[in-house]
Amino acid sequence: MWPFNRAPTKPAADTYSDYTTAEQFLGDSRCAQLTPDERAVVERRLSIFEGQMVHPEYAADMFGVFAAASLAIYGLDMVHDLEESESAGERTELIEAAVSALQNAYTIYPHPALKAHLAEVLETVGRSADADKFRSEASREQATRIAKETDPILLTDLTCRL
């Protein structure tokens, strides 16, 4: 009769219990190899997702694309800073940090554009043999890659930054 006469029912199970947050993504194995500076860059970029949860089917790509784009931009900015560095030691340190950032970006979100940027960095610093290797790998991957819905985010971020 009256809805108030019904026996109380238990609330449904939390339907969002398997959703992923940016903090959980940062604890993922793909982010374990980040240097403290790289981690700070990624944390700053993923702060736009603070308090938000993403469906597990899309979380790795969504958080990954933003993390990879921020690392790639960080690495490319270091290459631009090479012109201002005065000592050979500082140049070597910037080169290694830039290469590390781009390699970690690729680890987090494998995309041929990231390998192509890594090849450009290596070419810029005079490591032509390594650059050729990454350039050919990027070409092969591009030919067989199945595009993801999140790819335009990465490509837009990289294009706007160059």
Secondary structure, DSSP 8 states (H G I E B T S, - for coil): --GGGS--------TTTT-B-HHHHHTSGGGTT--HHHHHHHHHHHGGGTT--B-HHHHHHHHHHHHHHHHHHHHHHHHHHGGG--SHHHHHHHHHHHHHHHHHHHHHS--HHHHHHHHHHHHHTT-HHHHHHHHHHHHHHHHH----TTHHHHHHHHHHH-
